[in-house]
Amino acid sequence: MTTSFDGEESNTLFNSLEEGGQGVFSLMVDPRQVVAFEAEPQASPLTKFHNERAIRVGQELRVDIRPESVSPKAHDVTVVWSNGYEGTAYQVQPEDVGTELYATARFAGQDMRPLEIKIECGSVLVGPPPVIDAAQIVIASDAEAIQELVPTQVGVSPSAFSQPVDGVTVDWLRDGIVFASESDIPAEEDGSGYFAEFTPLDDFGGSVLSVRITGHSAGCEDAVVTINAGLIVKGREIALRPETVVRVNEPRVAEKSKVKIDPAEFDPVPERVTYQWMINGTAIEGATAAKFRPRARHRGRQLSVLVAAERHGYLTTAVDVFLGVVAPGYEPEYYGEAPRIKGKAKVGGTLRVANLDRDLFDPAPKEIEYQWMRAKDQIPGARGKTYVPTAQDQGHKVWARVYAKLDGHRTQMLVTDKVRIK
């Protein structure tokens, strides 16, 4: 015979008639009294369970069933829970969450028909969150206060939680907004606790830093506490000594420009010094060395360099050094013999500029131009390497100017010898 009790109604659960030559047990106890519910972890006792029909993880259930709970007295009583666990006492486990938990008591005796009583307990809910002792959470910085670019650490003792947790999540909040997180941090192997670290960025000064600690325990609600770590102060700066002399040279196309600042002029001494060259205030892509050679396109523009001093734990200090307006490069230097006029120096003859070796210029010019002259005057249209004298030239001395040109540089001018036209 099988009976059931759902916690709401009580049915007649006994039968004293003989059936098939076997005796029948009669239940001698009120089913409402056979289950005891221990207090939930960190919660009040569930004194009216049969009305609430809810159980939490960690709660202990006891079925008070004995051989004398039936008549005649049973020889054996077995209690099996719906999840397969056998025993009169059972502590609700995380894996029971979402199930309907019940127990089945089975009475057995010689020459008696077995009697089974199914006692429905209720729905298993997640357990309450562990209680967090905030006094066992430590927030510390390598500086005297929470500071930009200085690591801030948080340490959580395992004993900060009222019951063991499986892991901890740390959220870092700036003015109440999460900007960094570390999830499911395991405990240190030595059992010292849970640890996380974050370094405030260089624009966090003046903001309020908070740390949210979340403890995770299987079958229980998360335990959460938020701690105000305080105001983030501006980071330490690297200072350039006021008396420092910055040495520069005049910027010129094709000539190296450089800025010399001794790292020892900074306090404290930086670990690294970087450079960014600028034209008219705009960064030049790839120009990050200590020296820079302006190009033709930079002629006439303002050249400066941003010198940045860096050191771990300190704000980057930038010094903007103005070198001046980029001057044109020096004219191509000619290392050959002077050019000369060759040909027939008479009206109708042909003159040409000779003895000019283009390879003897340094730097090499991009183009060579000519201008033929009659005494002190330019001959209109006479701009080729050769020239045919006209009647106007008769009796005058004719010669040529040679111009060696290179973009961004001054123009080099060479002159030939003079010949009189017959």
N, C-alpha and C positions, 0 to 999 in steps of 0.2 A: 504494500500500500504506500502511495506517495501523496504527501500533502504539501501545500505551499503556504507561505506567509509573505505578504507584500508590504507589510508595515502599515497598512491602512485598515484592513479588515481582519477579523479573527473568525476562522471557520471551525466547525466541530472536527477535531483531529483525533478522535479515538473511536474504537469499535471493539466491543468485548465479545462479539460472536465468534464462534468457531467456524473456520472456513477450510474445507479440505483436510480436516484432521489436524490443522496447525493453529496454534494460538495466535491471537492478534494483539499487538502492543497498544496500550492506551497512553496517550501523551498526558503527563501529569503536571506540566508547567505551562505558564502563559508564554506563548512564543514572543510576545513583546518584551519579555524579560531576559531572553536568552542571549542577546547580543549587547555587549558593552563597548562604548566608543570612547577611546582615550582622547585626551586633548590634542588638538592640532599643534604642530610646531609653531611656537610664537603666536598662538591664537587661543581663543576661549574654547572650553569643552563644548562638544556638540551634544547638548543635553536633550534636544528635541529632534533627534535624527529622523524619527519616523514621519515627521512632518516636512522636514527640509529635503530629505532624500538626496543628500550630497556628501561626498567624502573627498578629502584632500590627500595628496601625496604626503607620505610621512606619518599619517595618522595610523594608530594601531587599533585593530578590531579584535574583539575576543568573543567567542561563542561559548556561553556557559551551559554546556550540555554534558550530562553525566549519565551513567548507567541507570541511576534511580530516577532520571527524568521521565521514564516510562514505566508502566506497570503491565506485566511483571518486570522486575529489574532486568535490564539487558546485560548480556555477558560482554558485549563489545560495542563501542561507539566510535565511529570514524567521521571526521569532518573534512570535507574536500571543498576548496574554494574554486570559483569558476575559472580561474587561470591555471588550475592544476595543482596549486599548492595544498599540502595536506597538513592539518594541525588546527588546534582550537584558537590559536592567536595568529594574526597576520598583520604585518605593517605594509601599508599601501605603497607601491613602487611607482617610479616614473612611467614605466611601460604600461601601467594600468590606466593612464589618463585617457579619457574618451570612451571607456568601457562601462558596462553595467556590472557591478560586482555583487556576487551572491555566494552564499555558502550552502552546502548540502550535508546534513547530518544523517548518518545511516546507523540505525540500531539493529543489532543482531543477537539472537539467543537460540538455545536448543529448543527444537520443536516449535519455533515461533517464526511467523512470516516476517521478513525484514521490513522495517519501517524507515522511509526516507522523508526528511523534512527539508524543503528548499526555502531558505530564508533570503529574500531579496534585500540587499543592503542599500544600493543607490548608485548614482553616477559619480565617477571619479573625476575630480577637477584638479587643475594644477595647484600645487601647494603655495602658501603665502611666500613672499620674498624673504630672504634672510635679512636680519637686522644688521645695519652697518654702523660700526663705531668709528665716527669720523676722526676721533682723537688718535686712531692708529693709522692714519694716512698722513704722510709727510711730503710736503712740497718744498724743494730746495733749489737754489741757484748757485752757480760758481761765483757769482758776484754778490755784493752786499744786498742787492734787491733784484727783482725780476727785471732783466735788462735786455735791450736789443742785442742780438748776435751772441748772447751768452747762454749756453745750454741751461734749461730748467728741467729738473728731474722730479718724478713723483714715485713714491714707494708706498705700497699697500701691504700691511702685515696680514698673513693668513688669518690671524685671530681677530681681524677687524670684522669678520663675518660671523654671524651667530651659528652658522653651519657651513660645512665645507662647500666650496664652489669649484666648478670645473675650469673656469677661466675668467679673465677680467678684460673689459674693454675700456680704454681711456680716450676720451674726447677732449681736445683742447679748444676752448672757446675764446674768441676775441670779441669783446662787447656783446656777449650772448650768442654769437654766431659761430658754429663749428667750422674750423678751418683746417684741422688735422685730426686724425684718429689712428689708434693702434688697436686692432681687434683680436679677441681671444688670446690674450697674453697668458702663457702658462706660468705657473709658479717656478721660481728658481729651484734647481735640483737640491740645493742645500736647505730648502724650506724657508729661506729668509723672506720670501714674499714675491710680490708682483711689481715689476718696474717698467717705467717708460720715460722717454726723454724727448724734449722738443726745444728748438732754438728759435726764439722770436725773430722775425725778419727786421730789416733795417728801417721799415716804415711803420712799425708797431708802437713806437713811443707815444705815450698818452692814452693808450687803450687799456682796458681792464681785462686781465687774464683770469679765466676760470677753468677748472678741471672737473669733468664729469666722469665719475667712476661707476661702472656697471658690472656687477657680479652675476655670473651665469651658473645656475645649478639645475641639473636635469630634473624635470617634473615640477619645478617651482617658478614662480614669477621672478623676473630679474630684480635684483636689488640695485637701486640707483641713488647716488648722492652727488651733489654738485658743490664744489668748494671754491670760494673766491680766493684766488692767489694774490690779488692786488694789482696795482697800477704798474704797467710796463714803462720803465724809464728809458730815456734816450741812451743809446749805446756810447761807449767810450770812443773818443776820437784820436786820430793821429795828428799831432800838431806840427806845422812847419815853423821852425824858429823865426821870429820876426826879423832878425838881422841877416837872414840868409840872402846871399847874392846868387842870383840865377844868371848863368852865363849863356848868351845866345850869339849867333852870328847873323849877318844880314842875309835874308833869303834871296836866292838868285836862281834863275832857271838853270838846270843841269848841275848845279853845285849843291853839295850836301849841306843841309841845315841840321843843326843839333842843339839840344838843350842839355845842360849839365847841372844836375842837382845831386849832391852827395847824399846818399840815404841816411848818413849820420846827422843830417840837418833836421830830420824828423824826430819827434819824441812821442812814443817810443820808436825805435828803428823798425821800419816796415820789413815784412818778410818778402815782399815782392813790390816792384815798381813797374807800372805799365804805361804805355804811351798810345795816344790816339791823335793823329795829325788832322787838322781841320783847315778847310779853305772857306773863307767868308762865313765861318761858324758852322759849316756842314762837315761831318766826318768824311774823310777820304777812305774809301773801302780798301782794306788790306794794309793801310799805312799805320802799323802798330809797333814799329821798331824805334830804337832810340834816335835814329837818324832818318832823314827824309830828303829826297832829291826832287825839288819841284820840276814839273814838266812845262812844256811850252804853253799848254792851256791854262796854267796857273799864273802866268805873267799878268801883273797889274792887280792881282787879288791879294786879300789879306790872309797871311799864313799864321796859324797858331797851333799849339799842341796842348792837349790835356794830359797832365802827368798825374797818375793815380797811385797813391801809396796804400798798400793792403797789409793787414795783419789779422790773424785769427782772433775773433772776439772783439774786434774794433770796427768802427764804421770806416768805410773807405774815404780817404781824404783826397780831393782832386784839386790840383793847381793848374789854372789856365794861364799859359805863357804866350804872350803875343810877340811874334818875331818881326812883324812889319809887312809891308807890301812887297810882293815878289818882284824883284828887278829883272830886267831882261838878261839873258845869259851873255857871256862874253862872245865877241865876234870870233868867227873861225880864224884861227891863226894860220898864216901861210908860211911854209918853211922852204919854199923853192926860190929860184931866181926870179927877178922882176920880169913881168911879161913885156914883150917887145912887139913893134910894128914891123911887119915884113910885107913885101910886095912892091909894085911899081908906084912910086909917089908922083903921079902925074894925072892930069884930068883924063878920065876914062879908064885908068888903071884900076887894079884891085889890091886893096890893102887888107891885111888880116892880123888878128891878135895871135901871136905865137909865144912859145916858151912858157905856157901856163899848164901846170900839171895839177889836175883836180885832186889827185890822191895825196898831195902834199898839204892839204888843209886839215886842221884838227880843231874842232870836230869837222867831219865832212859836211860841206854845204848841201842843201837840198837842191839849190839851183844857182846857176851862174848867169848874170845879166851884163850887158855891155851898153855903153853910151859913148858914141863918138863925139869929139869936140873939135871946134874950129877956133883956135886961139883959146879964149876964155868962154866961148859960147857953145851951148849944146846944139848939135846939128839935128833938127827935127826929123824924127822917124829913123834915125841911124842907130838902131839898137841890136844889130846882129854882130856876129863874130867877124864878119867881113864888111868892107865899105868901099864903094866906088866914088872917088872924088869927082866933083862937078866944077864948072867954071867959077862958081862962087868961092871955091877953095883955092884957086890958083893964087900963088904968092903967100898963102897963109900956112901956118903950122897946124897940122892935124895930129890928133892923139886920141886915146880911148881911156875911159874909166871902166874898171872891171869890178862888179859887185858880187860878192859871195854871200848868199842868203841862207839862213836856217831859222825855222819857226821858233819864236820865243827868244831869239838872240839878236844882238846888235848885228848890223850888216858890216862886213869887212869890205873896204874899198881899196883896190890897187890901181895904180896908174902906169901907163906905158910910156915909152920914150916918145918924142915928137919928131915928125918928119915934115919938110916943107914941100908943098905941092907945086910942081912946075907947070 
